[in-house]
């Protein structure tokens, strides 16, 4: 597929195929959501050790936690045994996360803390069974994550995109989350930013 053919030479029109084609969608998941820094939330959502909230990186469910050492961790919300989610709540406070399928239990760092009958399995290694983690960084209290271990740093990306120019206006150090509203829109992900950029909607 030639992606360049989806946009006219003068950049005034985009093919509708860009919004409905499954192959393009899968390509976007791999090239955008798996390689770019994604905004997940704010540190004010996890003020105390044990606080957590869940979200998505593209189509991948993740858990954002603050561990007992006060560090922020982000890991994939999928048990290493059979893939069941280890956390079904949107947010809360927990010492650990336990899979409802076979009770594999993970701590707030994503490390496997317990697995029934593990002593009966020769060579069972807890270290190799932790939940997959992702790169994480913060800016002004905003939590950003990235699946790509070889990606540029968040600081480099913020500089490239000119975000720091708006720091005085945004005053990120004075920001905190008071409420969270979620809307499920049954459409291709690009429809939402496209509509928000529409000058008719200012």
trRosetta pair geometry for C-beta under 8 A, 3 or more apart (Angstrom, degrees):
i j d omega theta_ij theta_ji phi_ij phi_ji
1 23 6.1 146 -28 120 153 136
1 24 7.2 -128 141 -73 161 81
1 27 7.8 -118 66 -41 135 155
2 5 4.5 67 98 -6 106 112
3 6 5.8 -42 -172 9 51 118
3 24 7.7 126 -112 -121 92 100
3 27 7.8 -147 -82 125 123 156
4 7 6.8 -73 -165 45 44 91
5 15 7.4 20 123 -22 71 145
6 14 6.2 17 148 -160 88 74
6 15 4.4 -106 -151 30 66 115
6 17 6.2 -120 -121 72 101 105
6 18 4.9 102 -176 -64 135 109
6 24 7.7 94 -86 -112 155 143
7 11 6.0 8 168 -113 117 59
7 13 7.3 161 -152 88 53 50
7 14 5.4 -19 -101 -106 76 72
7 15 7.3 -104 -59 -1 38 84
8 11 6.5 -144 75 -49 78 15
8 12 5.6 -38 67 48 133 73
8 13 4.6 54 -9 51 126 89
8 14 7.8 -107 0 -67 80 35
14 18 5.4 -54 165 26 109 147
15 18 5.5 117 76 -16 78 93
16 19 5.8 -58 -169 38 57 107
16 20 6.4 17 147 5 83 116
17 20 6.3 -83 -140 52 34 89
17 21 4.8 32 176 -35 80 121
17 24 7.0 123 140 -17 82 148
18 21 6.9 -26 -97 21 16 109
18 24 5.9 -137 -137 162 47 163
18 190 7.1 -45 135 62 99 165
19 188 4.6 -176 -165 42 72 156
19 190 6.0 -120 -106 65 84 119
19 191 6.6 78 -144 -61 123 91
20 188 6.8 -108 -73 -48 42 138
21 24 4.1 71 84 9 109 110
21 25 6.7 -177 94 -13 57 84
22 25 5.5 -54 -149 35 35 116
22 26 6.4 33 155 -18 68 104
23 26 5.9 -54 -149 36 31 109
23 27 6.4 33 151 -20 64 107
24 27 5.5 -55 -149 36 33 114
24 28 6.4 36 152 -22 66 104
25 28 5.7 -54 -152 33 31 113
25 29 6.7 34 150 -22 63 102
25 188 6.9 -119 -97 -133 113 103
26 29 5.6 -48 -151 30 35 115
26 30 6.7 27 153 -12 64 106
27 30 6.0 -61 -152 41 32 107
27 31 5.8 2 163 3 70 118
28 31 6.3 -66 -126 52 25 92
28 32 4.9 -13 -174 17 69 123
28 33 7.0 58 138 -6 72 98
28 189 7.7 -170 127 52 145 125
29 32 7.1 -42 -92 52 11 86
29 33 5.1 -35 -147 42 50 122
29 34 6.5 55 148 -22 60 103
29 58 5.1 106 -142 -166 84 138
29 59 6.3 -12 -132 3 130 109
30 33 7.7 14 -23 52 12 81
30 34 5.2 -26 -148 27 36 135
30 35 7.6 36 150 -17 48 107
31 34 7.2 22 -26 48 12 95
31 35 6.1 -35 -169 22 34 132
32 35 6.7 -79 -126 47 7 90
32 36 5.5 -20 -172 2 55 127
32 58 7.7 136 92 -90 85 114
33 36 6.9 -44 -95 40 20 97
33 38 6.7 36 -143 -70 67 137
33 57 6.2 143 178 157 98 71
33 58 3.0 97 158 -72 152 118
33 59 7.6 88 120 3 160 68
33 60 7.9 159 145 12 121 101
33 147 7.7 47 136 6 62 130
34 58 6.7 -19 -51 -17 68 155
34 147 4.7 -61 -156 67 61 141
34 148 6.5 96 144 -53 66 92
35 146 7.5 12 -179 -163 23 97
35 147 7.0 -58 -65 64 33 95
35 148 4.5 49 -127 -41 58 142
35 151 6.2 156 -172 -89 64 116
36 146 6.9 -122 118 -120 22 97
36 148 7.9 57 -23 10 23 125
36 151 7.5 154 -109 -135 22 144
37 137 7.6 -45 -134 48 126 110
37 144 4.6 15 180 173 108 124
37 145 7.1 144 -153 68 62 25
37 146 4.9 -46 -94 -68 59 110
37 151 7.1 164 -52 142 79 148
37 154 5.5 113 -116 -109 153 83
37 157 5.5 164 8 76 135 165
38 57 5.4 145 61 -133 157 86
38 58 7.7 -116 -83 -32 159 71
38 144 6.6 151 72 -157 35 71
38 145 5.5 -32 61 64 89 79
38 146 6.9 149 11 -82 78 55
39 142 6.2 -38 -136 176 103 114
39 143 7.3 108 -159 80 57 57
39 144 5.8 -39 -94 -99 51 76
40 55 5.2 156 -157 70 91 155
40 57 7.3 -35 -88 -75 110 88
40 62 7.3 -64 -129 83 138 131
40 64 5.9 151 137 -66 136 141
40 74 6.9 142 15 -113 175 141
40 143 4.9 -56 62 101 98 106
40 144 7.0 156 7 -111 87 23
40 145 5.4 37 -28 1 130 115
41 45 5.0 -52 163 24 128 150
41 46 7.9 83 111 -10 134 101
41 53 6.1 120 -93 74 170 136
41 55 6.5 -165 -38 -37 112 149
41 64 6.0 -169 35 56 133 169
41 142 7.9 180 103 -154 27 57
41 143 5.1 2 64 43 67 121
41 177 7.2 -26 -174 -50 87 152
42 45 5.5 111 68 -11 71 98
42 141 5.5 25 -160 142 89 96
42 142 5.9 -41 -102 -104 73 51
42 143 6.5 -163 -91 -1 17 92
42 175 6.7 -113 -137 124 140 104
42 176 6.5 158 139 -145 141 41
42 177 4.6 160 55 -33 131 108
43 46 6.5 -77 -161 55 48 82
43 47 7.7 91 147 -88 72 54
43 72 7.0 -89 -113 -74 91 141
43 138 6.4 30 -51 -133 118 146
43 141 4.7 -108 24 -156 109 75
43 142 7.9 -87 -13 -52 84 12
43 143 6.4 133 -58 -51 67 101
44 47 6.3 11 -155 -69 45 95
44 141 6.7 26 -23 -178 90 126
44 175 7.8 -133 -10 123 134 65
44 176 3.7 111 -76 -151 166 90
44 177 4.8 174 83 25 113 81
45 51 7.3 174 132 148 56 124
45 53 5.2 -37 152 -10 127 142
45 64 7.5 48 95 98 123 131
45 91 6.9 -98 -180 -130 104 135
45 177 5.2 13 -62 44 88 147
45 180 7.7 54 -109 -58 122 133
46 51 3.9 168 -145 102 66 113
46 52 6.3 40 -110 -88 117 26
46 53 6.6 -126 -59 0 99 93
46 64 6.4 -134 -36 126 145 97
46 65 6.7 163 -144 -161 148 26
46 66 4.2 158 150 -22 115 112
46 72 6.8 119 83 -114 141 96
47 51 6.0 73 41 -8 53 164
47 66 7.5 -116 75 11 13 163
48 51 5.0 107 59 -27 69 113
48 66 6.7 155 98 81 27 137
48 93 7.1 0 80 -118 115 119
49 66 5.4 -117 -108 119 41 96
49 67 6.2 -10 -145 128 94 25
49 68 4.9 79 -174 -110 140 39
49 69 7.7 120 -114 24 126 23
49 70 5.9 -73 -73 -79 101 57
49 108 7.4 128 -176 94 77 168
50 65 7.7 -31 -147 -164 16 100
50 66 7.0 -33 23 76 29 84
50 68 7.4 43 -50 -76 81 70
50 93 4.8 46 127 -166 104 83
50 94 6.0 -173 -172 61 86 31
50 95 6.1 -23 -123 -80 114 48
50 108 6.3 -108 -104 -77 45 152
51 65 7.2 158 88 -150 48 58
51 66 5.2 21 54 30 88 112
51 91 7.8 2 -175 -175 83 91
51 92 7.6 -165 -145 110 55 29
51 93 5.4 -33 -93 -99 54 78
52 63 5.8 -6 -171 -176 125 98
52 64 6.3 155 -156 82 68 53
52 65 4.3 -20 -99 -99 100 77
52 66 7.4 -151 -72 15 59 66
52 87 7.1 -82 125 -151 145 161
52 91 6.6 -173 98 -147 57 55
52 92 6.3 -10 59 63 87 63
52 93 7.2 148 15 -102 79 28
52 94 6.1 -31 13 30 129 102
52 108 7.2 -142 -67 -132 118 99
53 63 7.8 166 88 -155 30 58
53 64 5.4 -10 61 58 75 104
53 90 6.6 -5 -151 151 81 61
53 91 3.9 -11 -105 -102 85 94
53 92 8.0 132 -87 11 55 49
54 61 6.5 2 -179 -174 111 96
54 62 6.9 166 -155 88 66 44
54 63 5.4 -34 -102 -102 79 64
54 64 7.3 178 -93 16 26 77
54 77 6.0 42 -139 -73 114 155
54 87 5.8 -174 -73 108 128 118
54 89 6.9 143 -4 90 124 53
54 90 5.9 -115 43 -143 99 34
54 91 7.1 -141 11 -66 71 54
55 61 7.6 167 95 -150 28 58
55 62 5.9 -21 69 63 73 90
55 64 6.6 18 15 -12 110 114
56 59 6.7 -26 -169 -136 120 14
56 60 6.4 138 -159 70 71 44
56 61 5.8 -43 -99 -98 74 49
56 62 6.8 138 -115 16 21 86
57 60 4.8 -22 65 65 87 103
57 62 5.5 45 -8 -16 102 133
57 134 7.0 119 -39 -72 169 172
57 145 6.1 -88 -93 96 131 125
57 147 6.5 145 140 -47 144 106
60 76 6.1 -60 173 -126 114 99
60 147 7.7 91 37 -81 157 132
61 76 7.1 87 82 -166 61 65
61 77 4.0 -69 121 56 101 119
61 78 6.8 120 65 -47 100 90
61 85 6.3 -28 99 -110 152 114
62 74 5.6 21 169 -177 129 94
62 75 6.6 166 -153 87 85 25
62 76 5.8 -58 -102 -106 74 38
62 77 5.6 -177 -115 -15 13 94
62 134 7.1 -39 -124 8 143 134
62 145 7.3 -177 132 118 171 171
63 74 7.1 174 84 -146 47 51
63 75 5.9 -14 55 62 92 75
63 76 8.0 31 13 118 81 9
63 77 4.9 115 -33 -80 91 97
63 86 7.5 -61 -32 73 146 100
63 87 5.3 85 -93 35 129 145
63 97 6.9 -74 -109 -62 173 162
63 110 7.8 161 68 -87 115 94
63 131 7.8 11 36 132 116 161
64 72 6.9 -8 -173 -170 89 98
64 73 7.5 165 -153 85 44 48
64 74 5.2 -12 -102 -99 71 86
64 143 6.5 83 -145 136 143 162
65 72 7.2 160 85 -153 44 51
65 73 5.0 -14 62 60 93 95
65 74 7.8 169 20 -81 68 39
65 75 7.9 -17 13 18 111 97
65 108 4.4 -156 154 -165 145 89
65 109 7.7 -120 84 -69 133 28
65 110 7.9 175 30 -45 133 79
66 70 6.4 -8 179 -147 103 40
66 71 7.1 162 -154 78 59 29
66 72 5.7 -31 -97 -94 70 63
66 73 7.7 159 -97 16 21 77
66 108 7.2 -19 84 168 31 135
67 70 7.2 -65 73 0 64 14
67 71 5.2 -8 41 57 107 83
67 72 8.0 -171 4 -87 80 14
67 73 5.8 51 -33 -7 110 122
67 107 7.4 57 -130 141 108 101
67 108 4.2 163 -106 105 73 111
67 109 5.1 33 -97 -65 146 80
68 108 6.8 127 -21 52 74 132
71 109 7.8 37 78 -104 117 93
72 136 6.2 -140 108 144 103 147
72 138 7.2 85 39 -47 154 122
72 143 6.6 -135 168 -118 153 123
73 108 6.6 137 41 149 133 69
73 109 5.4 176 -76 -132 166 47
73 110 6.0 -149 158 -16 135 105
73 133 6.8 -68 -168 -129 93 118
73 136 7.3 -170 -136 4 27 159
74 133 6.7 111 82 -156 58 75
74 134 5.2 -48 100 52 110 100
74 136 5.0 140 14 -77 115 127
74 143 7.6 143 -59 168 129 124
74 145 5.1 -81 92 -106 167 137
75 106 8.0 -125 93 156 150 149
75 110 3.6 122 -44 -101 166 137
75 130 7.7 -95 -139 155 147 90
75 131 4.0 88 156 109 132 116
75 132 6.2 149 -160 82 83 43
75 133 4.7 -48 -97 -95 88 65
75 134 7.1 172 -100 3 37 79
76 131 5.6 -158 58 175 72 96
76 132 4.4 21 11 62 123 98
76 133 7.8 -127 -4 -75 77 24
76 134 7.6 103 -47 -32 79 103
77 85 5.1 13 148 -141 99 89
77 86 6.2 -140 -161 39 66 79
77 87 5.6 -87 -140 46 113 93
77 131 7.7 22 -87 -160 25 140
78 83 5.2 -16 -174 -153 105 58
78 84 7.3 146 -150 72 58 20
78 85 6.4 -42 -92 -94 51 50
78 86 7.3 -138 -62 -8 3 90
78 131 7.3 136 59 -141 58 99
78 132 7.9 0 57 25 102 104
79 82 6.0 11 89 49 118 62
79 83 6.1 -76 61 -18 77 5
79 84 4.9 6 19 57 124 72
79 85 7.3 167 -16 -132 87 1
79 86 5.2 124 -67 -61 84 97
79 99 4.0 37 -83 -91 144 143
79 101 6.7 -146 41 37 160 121
79 102 7.8 148 159 44 156 93
79 104 5.4 122 -154 61 117 128
79 131 7.9 -62 -111 -95 30 97
80 104 7.0 -123 47 143 82 161
80 112 7.1 -67 30 -72 135 122
80 129 4.8 175 84 -162 155 75
80 130 7.5 90 -44 74 146 14
80 131 6.6 -138 -43 -90 100 53
81 84 7.8 -19 70 24 93 93
81 99 6.8 -169 37 67 119 170
81 101 7.2 -164 87 87 121 124
81 102 5.7 -92 114 53 159 132
81 104 5.1 165 -15 -24 130 147
81 115 7.4 152 -68 -134 130 120
81 129 7.9 29 -58 -156 74 118
82 99 7.7 135 46 171 94 147
82 101 5.4 -107 60 120 133 159
82 102 6.7 106 3 1 124 119
84 99 5.1 108 82 -160 113 107
84 100 6.5 -118 149 52 142 76
84 101 4.2 152 0 -21 158 129
85 88 5.8 108 105 -75 129 72
85 99 7.7 161 95 -123 31 78
86 97 4.2 82 140 138 108 115
86 98 6.6 173 -162 84 88 8
86 99 4.8 -56 -104 -72 78 73
86 104 7.4 -76 -105 88 116 90
86 106 5.8 23 171 23 162 121
86 131 7.2 -101 17 -84 147 136
87 94 7.6 -152 -113 18 117 163
87 97 4.7 -58 -59 -138 97 128
88 100 7.7 1 -23 -16 127 132
89 92 4.9 -1 128 -6 150 129
94 97 6.2 74 125 -70 150 69
94 108 7.2 159 92 -81 83 100
95 107 7.6 -48 154 -136 64 73
95 108 7.2 -93 -173 -35 31 108
96 105 5.2 38 147 178 135 102
96 106 6.1 165 -167 82 90 39
96 107 5.2 -53 -107 -103 92 46
96 108 7.0 -107 -94 -39 47 68
96 113 5.7 -79 -128 33 142 150
97 105 7.0 162 82 -154 41 60
97 106 5.0 -17 60 61 93 93
97 108 7.9 113 -15 -85 95 52
98 103 5.7 -9 -176 -147 109 59
98 104 7.3 166 -151 82 59 37
98 105 4.5 -19 -100 -101 83 86
98 106 7.8 180 -79 20 39 64
99 102 6.1 4 99 50 119 62
99 103 6.3 -132 69 -69 76 9
99 104 4.7 21 22 49 124 82
99 105 7.4 -132 11 -70 74 43
100 103 7.7 30 -127 -71 18 56
101 104 8.0 -6 66 14 90 92
102 115 7.8 26 122 -154 107 80
102 116 6.6 -126 165 35 86 117
103 114 7.6 -45 141 112 89 104
103 115 7.8 141 100 -137 74 43
103 116 5.5 59 76 -24 117 116
104 112 6.5 -47 -178 -137 103 102
104 114 7.2 178 -154 94 44 59
104 115 4.8 4 -115 -105 84 87
104 116 7.8 -102 -72 9 56 77
104 129 7.7 -113 -163 160 133 128
105 112 7.4 101 79 -161 50 59
105 113 4.9 -60 108 66 95 98
105 114 4.2 13 46 53 114 96
105 115 7.4 -155 24 -65 70 50
106 110 5.8 -11 176 -153 128 32
106 111 6.4 155 -155 75 79 31
106 112 5.8 -48 -99 -97 77 42
106 113 6.1 142 -127 3 19 92
106 130 7.3 108 -134 -145 113 60
106 131 5.6 36 -141 -23 160 116
107 110 7.3 -46 71 18 66 18
107 111 5.1 -3 37 56 105 88
107 113 4.8 102 -42 -53 89 125
109 130 7.9 -44 115 -149 86 125
110 130 5.3 73 126 178 88 98
110 131 3.9 -108 -163 53 100 102
110 132 7.9 -100 179 57 140 19
110 133 5.6 162 60 -72 166 98
111 126 7.3 49 175 155 92 103
111 130 4.8 -39 -112 -111 50 109
111 131 7.9 -99 -53 16 18 79
112 115 6.3 -5 -180 -37 122 109
112 126 4.8 -148 81 -159 111 81
112 129 4.2 11 -26 98 152 106
112 130 5.7 -123 -12 -84 81 50
112 131 7.9 138 -57 -26 72 69
114 118 7.7 -150 -168 -4 47 134
115 118 4.2 87 79 -59 100 118
115 124 7.4 -141 73 179 134 138
115 126 7.7 -173 4 -104 115 85
115 129 7.2 -28 -44 132 144 163
117 120 4.6 -33 -179 24 88 121
117 121 7.1 85 130 -22 82 94
118 121 5.8 -59 -159 32 45 109
118 124 4.6 -169 -174 130 88 160
118 126 7.6 46 -180 -72 156 88
119 124 7.5 -104 -79 40 22 137
121 124 4.1 81 88 -54 109 117
125 128 4.4 51 97 15 114 109
125 129 6.9 156 95 -14 64 95
126 129 5.8 -76 -153 40 36 110
126 130 7.9 62 155 -54 66 76
127 130 6.9 -23 -168 -22 37 105
130 133 7.4 -16 131 -26 117 100
134 145 4.9 57 111 -176 129 109
134 146 6.3 174 170 73 104 35
134 147 5.4 -55 -129 -94 114 49
135 145 6.5 145 82 -160 60 57
135 146 4.4 -21 65 62 115 91
135 147 7.6 -129 21 -49 90 6
135 148 7.4 -41 12 70 131 49
135 149 6.4 153 -47 -108 115 51
135 151 6.9 -148 42 46 158 114
136 143 6.8 -20 -162 -166 102 92
136 144 7.2 150 -154 84 53 51
136 145 5.2 -18 -100 -102 72 79
136 146 7.9 -174 -72 22 33 70
137 144 5.4 -21 68 66 79 100
137 153 7.1 96 -64 -172 165 77
137 154 3.9 -154 82 1 145 144
137 155 7.7 -108 166 -29 153 75
138 141 6.4 0 179 -120 119 9
138 142 6.3 153 -158 73 72 44
138 143 5.5 -32 -100 -97 88 53
138 144 6.9 161 -98 17 33 80
139 142 5.3 -22 66 56 74 100
139 144 6.7 20 7 -6 100 123
139 154 6.3 -150 -40 143 115 127
139 155 7.8 154 -89 -86 116 62
139 158 6.1 142 -107 -78 163 154
139 163 7.7 52 137 118 156 141
139 172 6.7 -17 132 153 73 168
140 167 7.2 -169 -69 -136 140 92
140 170 7.1 54 153 114 168 121
140 172 2.3 18 172 123 143 140
140 173 5.7 -95 -144 -53 81 55
140 175 6.7 53 147 30 104 120
141 172 5.8 -176 30 162 94 92
141 173 6.8 136 -18 -115 114 35
141 175 5.7 -174 69 73 138 95
141 176 7.2 -76 165 -87 155 60
142 172 6.4 -71 -15 -152 103 126
142 175 7.6 10 -55 86 87 141
144 154 5.3 128 79 -119 141 133
146 151 4.9 -96 163 44 146 153
146 154 7.7 -162 -20 -70 128 88
148 151 4.0 96 91 -40 113 105
152 156 4.3 -102 168 83 115 133
152 157 5.5 137 94 -52 116 88
152 160 7.9 44 114 -9 160 139
153 156 4.7 99 58 4 82 101
153 157 7.1 -151 94 -3 45 86
154 157 5.7 -60 -150 40 34 110
154 158 6.2 34 154 -21 69 106
155 158 5.8 -55 -145 35 30 110
155 159 6.4 30 155 -19 63 106
156 159 5.8 -57 -152 35 30 112
156 160 6.4 30 152 -20 65 107
157 160 5.6 -53 -146 35 33 112
157 161 6.2 17 160 -6 67 111
158 161 6.1 -63 -142 47 28 100
158 163 4.4 -74 -158 47 83 124
158 164 5.9 88 145 -39 105 90
159 162 7.7 32 178 -71 29 32
159 163 7.9 -64 -55 36 21 84
159 164 6.5 4 -98 0 56 126
162 165 4.9 -11 174 4 87 123
162 166 7.8 77 134 -11 79 92
163 166 6.2 -66 -171 37 49 103
163 167 7.5 76 136 -56 70 82
164 167 5.2 -10 -161 -29 54 118
166 169 4.9 -60 -166 48 71 114
166 170 5.2 64 135 -21 93 109
167 170 5.9 -61 -136 45 27 103
167 171 7.6 92 164 -72 55 28
167 172 6.5 -59 -144 2 75 105
168 171 7.0 15 -175 -64 30 70
170 175 7.3 -26 160 -46 87 133
171 174 4.5 -10 143 32 112 114
171 175 6.9 143 103 -40 73 87
172 175 5.3 -48 -153 11 45 123
177 180 6.5 17 -180 -63 124 91
185 191 7.2 -141 135 84 132 117
185 192 6.1 134 58 -75 156 111
187 191 4.3 -40 133 35 135 149
187 192 7.3 148 78 -41 118 80
188 191 5.4 109 67 -18 76 99
189 192 6.5 -49 -173 21 49 109
189 193 7.9 26 147 3 73 100
190 193 6.4 -60 -155 47 48 98
190 194 5.7 51 151 -26 77 114
191 194 5.6 -62 -144 41 28 116
191 195 6.2 25 161 -18 66 109
192 195 6.2 -60 -150 36 25 105
192 196 6.4 20 156 -15 62 110
193 196 5.5 -58 -142 41 36 112
193 197 6.2 31 160 -18 69 107
194 197 6.1 -63 -152 38 26 106
194 198 7.0 45 146 -43 60 96
195 198 5.4 -33 -157 0 40 122
195 201 6.5 67 164 -23 74 161
196 201 6.8 -105 -132 92 31 143
198 201 4.8 69 81 5 96 109
199 202 5.7 -8 -163 -25 55 113
